[in-house]
Amino acid sequence: MATKSRTTRTAPTSHAGMEMSGDALLERNLPQLSRSMTFAKMVLANTRAIPNFKDLGWLFPRVCHRRDQASLTDTERSRYLCAFELINNDGTLGQLVDIHSEMHMQHTNARLLPWHRVFLYLFEEALHNYHPDVCVPYWDWTRSGEQHFPDWLAGVLPTVHTPTRTISVIRSPGPDGVLASIAAGVPGALSKNNYTDFSSPINGIHGSVHVWVGGTMSDASVSPADPVFWMHHANLDRLWWQWYNSPQGNHQNPPLTGADAIMDPWTYAEADVRNIAALGYKYT
Ligand SMILES: [Cu+2]
């Protein structure tokens, strides 16, 4: 005979996990990270106390505003670097670097943008474990004022321990004019009216900027160890979102089917990452 229905609610689940709580999501995707405890997590764990707080909006912002790195205050830059250092120290960053070094067919094809959208999302969730209000800044190298390596990062050369090795970040940025000529291909890409014609040049521009920064960034087996990696990819993700919402982009999605549409090693499908609002962030 069937038992009575339970009174306890089970955690929300979805095939992709996008509706899971932040903790459950991290437990599933980055188990090492979920064991750390922050003030925000302690408050969440003690749900009976939450009504005693008047406004927790500041502690758990609903939407992450990813902003142009050039517009951040010194304090905001420090907070990004502080959160980066904390997820480096707890091993999360190293796990992400090793995942990126594996073969997941995430480069030079239509998976580049959706795969790295998930990658950025997990990185940002990890940052939120320490600083719930820190979002990934984007480095808009399409703007003439940002066609040089961001000054505030020049002296930031972390050492990252992954489960398999130790990486000492190095760089050798090329001439500013070369970065400008790489970025000059963006308007043409944005003008295309199907995903493949848009994403193919973006794929090339993506790689050229990696090579332009040089050193760690030019080697896909270690590149996410450089904090600028995430800001570069946030800019690509932003350009994709801009094209997607343009008349010529017309909400067209990557032509991915079957296993190609699953962003392994995670379970997220391409369809799960089409709407950045559903992932809890926006570009400002
Ligand atoms: Cu990559």
Residues whose N, C-alpha, C, O or C-beta is under 5 A from the ligand:
A	BS01	CU	none
